[in-house]
Amino acid sequence: MLLLKPSPVKLEVTSKLASAAADFFYLLERGYGRKAALDLVTSRWGLSKLERAALYRCVFDSKTSIQRASKILAKPPEKLAIDGFNVLSTVRSALIGGSLLLATDNLVRDLSASVRRVAVDRTLAAALTVLLSTLSRLNVKEIVAVFDAQVSRSGDFARVVRGLLPSYVEHCEVLVSSRADNSLLALSKSYPVASSDSVLADRVEAIFDAGGLVSSLIAAENVINFKRLLEVEVERVAACLAERVRAVAAQNGGKSGRA
């Protein structure tokens, strides 16, 4: 049976979304919990499910963003542990024309998980080939790929990966794990980790954003710079508030003079 190509997940960047992002960031900076802050902002701005997911995946408090960004490697490492479905989902989104988001922590993420489950299909296999060929050209020589056993047909896909990897790297291993995050955390003691997963990003020692790099190479036009979007909106709001403060001060000063 012919498998249809999944439709791309597209995010429209609007002034409403920018304002919601600035509000969400402000609440996080003030110490609000992520869920409480996101619920409040979603209600205030009437965000769609996709817009809410974009904020959740892209906007973090400054401390978290700085800590994660400091772990991101500028150059490709010679050996790498790959969060298989996480990275391939991002590359697949790039291949089919979906929106990609550069988050405040400098990691590139896609939005496909917000509307559908990970599916093992031809587009995922195409993403795998693109990823491996790119990593090979970047002189990555050793790869340990970890796949979540809870994803349907993950074992079948892992066998495909085992067959392909030796053609691209000198040393390779493929794991199918019921606790993929724990497996990657254990590997992170010896390997930089390729993943945009927030839990992993907070806990591993070094990150290489393989999915973001490959996606930016093949679909740079689809990368939405959420980090810059937020910076511009925060600057606009700050300028607006400063102007209002000056106006109030001027009005109060005038009244004091007349008294």
SVG drawing of the C-alpha trace seen along z (x, -y; Angstrom):
<svg xmlns="http://www.w3.org/2000/svg" viewBox="-10 -77 46 82">
<polyline fill="none" stroke="black" stroke-width="0.4" points="0.0,0.0 1.3,-3.5 1.9,-5.6 0.8,-9.3 3.3,-12.0 2.2,-13.7 1.0,-17.2 3.4,-19.9 2.6,-21.6 2.6,-25.4 2.7,-28.1 1.5,-31.6 3.5,-34.3 1.1,-37.1 1.3,-40.1 -1.0,-38.2 1.5,-35.4 4.4,-37.8 2.5,-39.6 1.6,-36.2 5.2,-35.2 6.3,-38.4 3.7,-37.9 4.7,-34.2 8.4,-35.2 7.6,-37.9 5.6,-35.5 8.4,-32.9 10.9,-35.6 8.7,-36.4 8.8,-32.8 5.4,-31.5 5.3,-27.8 5.3,-27.0 1.8,-25.4 0.1,-28.1 1.8,-30.8 0.9,-29.1 -2.7,-28.6 -3.0,-32.3 -1.5,-33.5 -3.5,-31.0 -6.7,-32.3 -5.7,-36.0 -4.8,-35.8 -7.1,-33.0 -4.3,-30.9 -4.8,-27.9 -3.4,-24.5 -0.6,-25.1 0.2,-28.6 0.2,-27.3 2.6,-24.4 4.9,-26.9 5.2,-28.9 5.7,-25.8 8.5,-24.5 10.2,-27.8 10.0,-30.3 12.0,-29.7 13.2,-31.9 16.5,-33.6 18.4,-31.4 17.3,-28.2 18.0,-29.5 21.5,-30.6 22.4,-27.3 21.2,-25.2 22.8,-27.4 26.1,-27.2 26.1,-23.4 25.6,-23.6 28.7,-22.6 29.7,-25.0 31.5,-22.3 30.4,-18.7 31.9,-16.1 33.6,-13.0 31.2,-10.8 27.5,-11.4 24.5,-9.8 21.4,-10.6 17.8,-10.9 16.5,-9.1 12.9,-10.0 13.4,-13.5 16.1,-14.4 14.4,-12.7 11.1,-14.4 12.8,-17.8 14.5,-16.8 11.3,-15.3 9.5,-18.5 12.1,-20.3 11.8,-17.9 8.1,-18.2 7.9,-22.0 6.8,-22.3 7.6,-25.2 10.8,-25.0 11.3,-27.2 14.6,-28.6 13.8,-28.7 15.2,-31.1 17.6,-28.3 19.1,-28.2 17.7,-24.8 15.6,-24.2 12.3,-22.4 9.4,-21.4 5.7,-21.2 4.7,-17.9 4.4,-16.2 1.7,-18.7 -0.7,-17.4 0.3,-13.7 2.2,-10.8 5.6,-9.8 5.0,-7.5 7.6,-5.2 7.1,-5.8 9.0,-6.6 9.5,-10.3 11.2,-9.2 13.5,-7.0 14.3,-9.9 15.0,-12.1 17.4,-9.3 19.3,-9.3 19.7,-13.1 20.8,-13.1 23.4,-10.4 24.9,-11.8 25.2,-15.2 26.8,-13.9 29.2,-11.8 30.3,-14.9 30.9,-16.6 33.3,-13.8 31.2,-12.3 32.8,-8.9 30.9,-7.2 27.1,-7.2 24.9,-5.5 21.3,-6.0 18.6,-5.5 14.9,-4.9 11.9,-4.9 10.4,-1.4 7.0,-2.8 6.8,-4.1 5.0,-1.7 7.4,0.2 10.4,-1.2 12.1,2.2 11.6,2.5 13.0,-1.0 16.0,-0.3 16.9,2.7 16.9,0.3 19.2,-2.1 21.6,0.8 21.8,1.7 22.5,-1.9 24.9,-3.2 28.0,-1.3 27.9,-3.0 28.3,-6.4 30.4,-6.0 33.2,-3.9 31.6,-2.8 27.9,-2.5 25.3,-1.1 21.5,-1.2 19.5,-0.8 15.7,-0.4 14.9,-1.4 11.7,-1.5 13.3,-4.4 15.1,-6.3 15.8,-9.4 17.5,-7.3 19.6,-5.5 20.7,-8.9 21.5,-10.3 23.8,-7.3 25.4,-7.8 25.9,-11.5 28.7,-10.8 30.8,-9.8 29.0,-11.3 27.5,-14.7 23.8,-14.2 21.8,-15.2 18.3,-16.2 16.1,-19.2 14.2,-17.5 14.0,-20.0 14.5,-17.3 17.7,-16.0 18.9,-19.5 18.8,-20.4 20.6,-17.3 23.3,-16.4 26.7,-17.9 27.0,-18.7 24.5,-19.1 24.9,-19.0 21.8,-20.2 22.0,-17.8 18.3,-18.2 18.5,-21.9 21.7,-22.0 20.4,-19.7 17.0,-21.4 18.7,-24.8 20.8,-23.5 17.8,-22.2 15.0,-24.5 16.4,-27.7 13.4,-29.7 11.1,-27.7 13.0,-28.5 11.1,-31.0 13.5,-32.8 11.4,-32.8 14.3,-34.1 14.5,-37.3 10.7,-37.6 10.6,-37.7 13.4,-40.2 11.7,-42.6 8.4,-42.3 10.0,-42.8 11.8,-45.9 8.6,-47.3 6.6,-46.7 9.4,-48.2 9.5,-51.3 5.7,-51.6 5.7,-51.3 8.5,-53.8 6.6,-56.3 3.5,-55.9 5.6,-56.4 7.0,-59.6 3.5,-60.8 2.2,-60.1 5.2,-61.8 4.8,-64.9 1.1,-65.1 1.7,-64.8 4.5,-67.3 2.3,-69.8 -0.4,-69.4 2.1,-69.9 3.4,-73.1 -0.2,-74.6 -0.8,-73.7"/>
</svg>
